[in-house]
């Protein structure tokens, strides 16, 4: 009788061992079911014994937010209201002060202020560390909470305390919130050069860029300077469509690679529209994400000469995954690579011609442009190559390229 019972017991142990062996490859020493049970216990303890009643929704939202925040600075959890607000931002109109931020070492850091917005007018710079919002310490604050505290009703004020490279003590900046309406593409014919400023990649950026290029070509420009400085990025689809305006049909623009090695390739689907005119691309440390997709592709194919400073180095791809109750997770699902296979995440893209601008020069440039705008130059693109040494170098290179082309 005992021998009879022993055989099924061996079979059962083999079956359990097989399952554990199958699971060990992915879970290693961690048993996810054990930790799910642990989570359930913690949830029950808080729900039962916390000093005040707390809703299960609040606890679950907090748990999801904590999980997602532990992954990387670019993954987020959105409540239903936050998700609606986020989606409105990608359409190019939203309330706030007009900055793109990320998290580094537990603190929010400015990737770039968007030109023409209250943040830009107030003088915020890429790399500024926000250490307090209205006097509240930001250390270990979630990115969503930071955004929520900075945004508010148009016309109200928010006080940011920032640390800036080169400054000996924190700086306090009071900014008046506004409804942000950002035209992502501005352009001007500057002495025969088609200068185009792309401030971010929102819905319609590629379409507006195409219109700008065609209008400048009608005016007989001999080349283009495309300014991606302090452009924090935006939609991957728009970055691909913008690149498609310059890259020959059928060529690879960018590809992404996920956790299991799955590849998604994006190819140019149309002929380039720039009539083989020379292009110079301006970049700096505020050029991130979608900006780097365009810069990397045009550099790999030698379609454009990159001038300025090393870019930010964000080459991760986030997907928005809606949940059943209207909330959503923005999750990093892949890295993107340039056509030549370069992964520039946390490395950035080195320009072909390096031209640095120190804080003193940037301050002088921004202050001069702001002064001119306040004097009524609101609709025009203001270019100051005498101050803007990166723009000055870009103009020199473009003239040289155009001259060589004409001589040939």
N, C-alpha and C positions, 0 to 999 in steps of 0.2 A: 504494500500500500504506500509506504514511504517512497519507494523507488518510483512508483507511478506518479506521485506528486512532484518529484524532483525534476522530471523531464520537462513538464510545462514551465516550472520555475526557471530552468535554464533557458528555455525558449523566450520567456518574458524578459529575463535579464539581457539576453542577446538583442531583443527588439529595442529595449530601452537604451542599451549601449549604442545600437545603430543610430537611433534618433539623436542621442547626445553627440555622437561622432559627426553626424551630418550638420548639427547646429554649431559645433565647436569651431568650424572654419570661419564663420562670420562673427559669432558672439564671443569667441575665445573663452575667457574665464567668467564673463558676465552672462548671467542668465536673465534674459529680458523679462521673463515671467515673474521672476523673483522681484525685480525692481518695479514692475507694474503693480505687484501686490503691495510693495513698500509705499508706492505712490498712493494707492487706494487707502492704506492705513493712515498716512499723513493727512489725506483729504478728510477722512472721517474724524480724526482727532481734532483738526481745526474747526470743522463744521460743528462738532459737539461741544468743545471745551473753550473755544475762543471767547473772550470776555463780552463781546457783542455779537448779535446775530450777523451772519455774513452769507450772501447768496452764493449758491453753487456756481452760478454764471461768473461771478467775480473771481472765484477761486480758480476755475478752469481757465478763464482768460489769462489770469496771472501766471498760471502754470505753463500755458502755451507760450506766452510772451517770454518767460524765463528760458524755456527750451530753445526757442528760436534765437534769442539774444546771445546764448552761449556759443553759437556756431561761428559767426563772423560779423564784422561791422555792417554788412550789406543785407543781411537777412532780417526780416521784420515780421511782426504780427500786427495786423490791423483789425480793430473793432469795426463794425459796420459803418459807423460815421467816419472813422479814419480812412477806411477804404474808399468811400465816396470822395473824400477830400483829396486823397492821393490820386485818384483817377482824374479828377478835375485839374490837378496840377500838370499832368502829362498832356493835357489839351492846351496848355500855355496860358491859363488864367487861374489865379488862386490868391488867397489872402495871405499876407505876411510881410516879410521884409526883403525877400529875394536872394537867398543864399542856398547853396548846396552844402550839406555837412556830412561828415562821417564820424566814426568813433575811433579814437586811438588811445590806448592805455587808460581806458575808463573816462575819457574826456571827449566832448564834441569838438571837432576841428573843422574849420571852414575850408572846403575844397575850392570854392570860388564864389564871389558875389556876381550876380547877373547884372550886366551893364544896364544902367538907367534906373535900377530899382533903389529903394531906400537904403538897402545895405551898401550898395555901390556908392551912393551919394554920401553916406556916412563915413566912407573910407575903410570899410572892412577889406581884408587882404587874404589871399590864399595862405593857409598855414596858421592863421590866427586860432588860438586855443580859447574856447569859451569856458571860463572857469566859474561863472555865475550868471544867472538870469534873474533880473529883479532882486538881486541879493541872495538868491538861493543857490547853494553849491551844486555844481553839475556832476561831481564825481560819482561814477557808477550809475548815473541816471540813464534810462534807456533812450535810444535814439527817438522813439516815438514821443516820449515825454518831453524831450528837448524841443522837438518840432512843435508840439502842442503848446508849450509855454512861450515859445517865440511868436507863434501866430496868434492872431486875435482880431478884434473888430477894427476895420480901417479907421484911421484917425487917432487910435489909442497909441500909447508909447510903450516901449520895452527897453529896459536898461541891460546891456550886456557888459560884463566885465571880462576882458580878454588879456591873454598873454601873447606878446608879439616878439618874434626874433629881433634882437638888437635893442629892445626896450628894457630898461632896468627894473621897471615896476609895472603892475597891471594898469590897463587903460579902461576907463569907463566910457561907453558909447551909448547915448540915448537915441533911439531910432523910432520914428513915427511909422506905424504900420500902414499899409496901403493895399488896395486891390491890385494885384500884380497882373498887368497885361503886357506880355513880353513879345514883341515882334522878334522872331528868332533870327531873321535875316535882314541886315541893312547893307546898303552898298552906295558907292559913289565913284564917279570917274575922276581920278586924281592925276592930272597931268598925263593923261593917256594910259594910266594904269587902272584896271578894274579892281578896286578894293572892295572886298566883301567880308563883313563881320558876321559870324554865326555865333550867337550867344548861348544856344542850347539846342538840343535835338528833340523837338516836340512834333506833334502831328502837323504835317504840312511843310516841314522845314525843307525837304528835298524839292517839293513843288515850287516853293518861294525862291529857292536858290536857282532853280532852272530859269525862272522868270528873270532874275537878276542877271544871270550870265547872258541870256539872249539880249536883254536890254543894253548891257555894256558892250556886247559884240556889235550891235547896231551903231553904237557910238564910236566904233573903230579903235577900241583899246588894243594895245599890243601885248598884253599879258595880264595875269591875275595874281593878286595877293589875297589869300584867304586866311582870315584871322580866327584862329581857334583858341587864342589865349583866354584863360579864365572861363573856358566853356566846360562845365562839369559833366556834360554828357546828356543822357536821356534815353530815347527809344532805340533799340538795336535795329529795328526795321528802318528807321529813318537814316541811321548811319550807313546801312547797306544801300539804301536808295541814293543817298548823297554820293557815296563812292561810285555808284553805277553811272553817274554823270561824267566821270573822268576815266574810268577803266574800260578797256576794249571788251566788246561783247564776248562772253564765254570764259573770261578769265575769273579765277577765284578771288573773291573779295576778302572773305574771312571764314574761318571754320571754328566750331565749338566742339569740345570733347568733354563728355560727362564722366561720371564715376566709374561706369563699366566700360569706358572706352568708346561709347557710341558717338559717332561723328555726325554733325550737321554742317553741310557746306553751303555757302551762299556765293552765287556766281553773278557776274554782270550780265544783264539781260538785254542791253541795248548798246548802241554805238556811243562813244564819247561825244560830247556836244561842244567841246572847247576849241575846236578847229586847230588843234595842235599848238595852241598858244602856250607859252611858258607859264608855269605856276610856281609860286612860292607860298609855303604854308607856315604861318606863325604859330608857335606852340610855347607853352611854359608849364610850370608846376601845377597850374590850375586847369590844365587840359586833361580831362579824364574820361574814361569809359568810352562812350560813343565817339568822342573826339579822337581817342587813340585808335579806334578801329579805322577811321578815315585816314589819319596820319600814317599808321602802319602800312596800310594798303598802298597809298600813294608813294610812300618811301620805298617799299619793296619793289615796285615796278618802275621806280625812278621817274614817275610822272611829275612829281613835285620835289622841290628842294625845301627841306625843313630847316627853319631858322628860329633860334631862341634858346630855350632851356629844356632840360629833361622833363618829360611829362609826368603826371601823377603816378601812374602805374596801377590802374584798376582794370583787370582783364577777366573779371568774373561776370557770369551771366545769371541774372535773377529771373525766375518765373513767378508770375502772380497766380496763386492757386486759391480760388474762392472756396469758402466753406459753406455749409448748408444754411447757416443763420445770417449770411450776408457779410460775415467777417472774412478775412483772407490772410494767407501767408505769402510773403515775398521771400522766396527761398533761392539761395545760390545753388544752381544745378549743373554748372559747367564752367570751364575756362574757355576763353577764346584765343585764337592764334592768328597771327598775320599770315598772308599767303605763303611766305617762306618758312612758316612753322615756328615763328618766334612767340614765346610766351612771355609777355612783358609784365605780368602781374607782380606787384611790389617792386618792380625794376624800373618801369617807365621806358619811354622811347628817347634815345639820344638824338638830338637834331643833327643834321648834316653840317650846319654852321652854328657853332655855339656862340650866343651873344647874351650875356647875363645883364640883368637890370637889378640894381640894389634897391633897398627900401626907399632911400632918399630920392632916387630917380622916379620910382613908381609914384611916390607921394607928390612929387612936383607935377608929373603928368596928370594924375587924377585931379589934383587941385586946379590945374589950369583948365582942364576939360569941364569940370564942374562949374568953374567961374564963367566960362564961355556959354555954357548951357543956361545958367541963371540970367545971363545977359540977353537971352532970346534965341540962341542957336540950338533950338530944341529938336528940329526936324532933320538937321544935317548930320552926316557922319563927320566928326571932327578929327582930323589927322594932324599930328604935330611931330614930324620926323626930327626936328631939331632937338626935341626932348626925348622922344621915343627912339632909342638907339636900335632896338630890334626892328622896328619899322624902317628906319633909315637903311639898315643893312639889307633888308628885304628888297627895298627899292633899287639899291645898287646892284644886287644880284639879278633882279628882273631886267634891268636895263642892259646889263652885260649879256644875258641870255638872248634878249631880243636883238641886240646888235650882232651877235654871232649868227643868229638865224638869218638876219637880213643879208649879212656878208656872204653867207653860203648860197 
